[in-house]
């Protein structure tokens, strides 16, 4: 916005208007006050250009409209976040499937998950990998259809021996192509992750954003 020049003959009221706004952003009222004082104290022999005044008023109106629009967007964003959290709360106690390259083994329940099959008619498999990088179990999924193909790992190695609790890596493959793996778990709680929106706390996995959920059971 163009600066509003104040003539050297401006009185004390204009000075007070400037001082009251010093150190803060000028509002629409401040601009109008300054413009009014400029008009009152203008040099009669060199009156203010009316086209310049109209231009300044138009810019003030534009700034005001922009600020009002931003306030409306902020209010809408807050309302949408609250609504998203309310909707996410309905998932507490439900099972969800989320993308992950690792799973947490606890007890004898094993691990449930899925892989993303993009091309049907090809052999698919899932490898379970320990913290040392060793493949401790390979699960053959046959030739699944396109979409999410489920798998279950019982927590045992290739010899049928139970493995210790902990976090294990997951690698999925369809044909010769590596694909995204997913794990399933029960939603324990929900929360907000700031501008990223609602998140779910999934048992055996941890926190995951609501928009990353691939399936709800």
Buried (B, 14 or more C-beta within 10 A) or exposed (E): EEEBEBBEEBEEEBEEBBEEBEEEEBBBEBBBBBBEBBEEBBEEEEEBEEEEBEEBEEEBEEBBEEEEEEEEEEEEEEEEBEEBBEEBEEBEEEBBBBBBEBBBBEEEEBBBBBBBBEEEEBEBBBBBBBEEEEEBBEBEBEEBEEEBBBBEBBBBBEEEEEBEEEEBBBBBBBBEEEBBBBBBBBBEBBEBEEEEBBBBBBBBBBEBEBEEBBBEE
